[in-house]
């Protein structure tokens, strides 16, 4: 299946994509650990079935030094021993924040308490915004059938310049 529409070649979509990518810079420059950002983005993208974003975040994380073991276990993070308690809290928030329709309350009080335990206010702000941003990115790519496989580490940075 080919992409339905090339968001990178349309003038309006390209302008939007550049501004959208620039919002991500705020999060990349935040005190939320980069590895946590990539793991959260990868997990939400897995849930949403976004091949483009899975490709992007897997390759960016690997280029930044993330291990193959941890990347391979993100989908089953509850059943692994390679993530810290803080990362587990962030992954739980990512899942609950992505699957809003699956739970009447959205993010549980238990998950929120774990997030508060491990992150300061600036990190929480970045984490909440990251979950919203990656879900929006997933929707853009899935709607137009933007396929994964062609992303190369560092391409995201060129979108913001």
Secondary structure, DSSP 8 states (H G I E B T S, - for coil): ---SS-TTTSHHHHHHHHHHHHHHHHHHTSSS-HHHHHHHHHHHHHHHT-HHHHHHHHHHHHHTT--HHHHHHGGGGGG-SSS-HHHHHHHHHHHHHH-GGGSTTSS-HHHHHHHHHH--HHHHHHHHHHHHHHHHHHHHHHHTT--SS---TTHHHHHT-
